[in-house]
C-alpha cells in the first residue's frame, strides 16, 4: 500500500520541468494510465527521492531509499522469474545480487544522467569517492519514489529498468563466472583440494577516487615437503579492497585456464 502523503514544499516550475525531462529520459510518462500526473504535487515524491540528505533540506531521500531497496529486489526477482524461468534458484540469486548491487546502481545513475538532477550538499559534491555512493543511494530512492508515486505499482520500475537488466544479464550469462571471480576461484581451489585462496591487499595511496588505490595478490596454500607454500596466481588493482580482490581473482582464473589441461 502506498505511503500516506506528507506535506511537501512547493515545487518550482524549473524543477518541475527538470524532473519531467528526467522521467522522459527514463521512458516514463506520468500522465499515462496509472501514473501520478505531471503537476507539482504529483512530482513531489520524485523530487524528494532526488534530494540527498547532504543537501540539508527537510524532505530528503532516506525514507524512499529504504522503500526502494525492497522494491528493487522484488522487481529484479520478478524480472528473472519472467525472463529466465529455466535458471536455478542459485543462478537467479547470483544474478540478482549483481542486478541490485551499489556498483550497478551507480553505473545506471550515471548512464541516465541522475547526477544532473540530484540535490546534494557542497561537501558531498566535493567527495569524489562518495559521489558514486550518493548516486547509488538516490537511484534506489528514485525506484522507491516511482513505486510510491504510481500507487504501489512495479510497472514504472520495470519500464525503466528491464532494458538495462536485459543488457547486464546477457553480459553476465556470457561470463562463466558472472563477474564474481572470487567465488569462482574459491570453488575451483576447493574442488582441487587446495584450500581457500589467500588475499593480501595493500593500500597504495589515500586518493579516494583512484582506481589503483588498492593492490592485491591472491595465492593458494599448497603443501610442499610437508610445509605450506604460497602459490601466487594473480594480482589486481581497485578503488576498494573488494574490487582489487575481485580483479586479482579474475587474473588468477585467467592464468589457471591458460594452463595445459
Secondary structure, DSSP 8 states (H G I E B T S, - for coil): ------------HHHHHHHHHHHHHTT--TTSTTS--SSTTTTHHHHHHTB-GGG--SS-SHHHHHHHHHHHHHHHHHHHHHH-TTS-HHHHHHHHHHHTSHHHHHHHHHHTTGGGT-B--HHHHT-HHHHHHHHHHHHHHHHHHHHHHTTS-SHHHHHHHHHHHHHHHHHHHHSTTTT-HHHHHHHHHHHTT---EEEEEEE----TT-TTSEEEEEEEEEEETTEEEEEEEEEEEESSHHHHHHHHHHHHHHHHHHS--
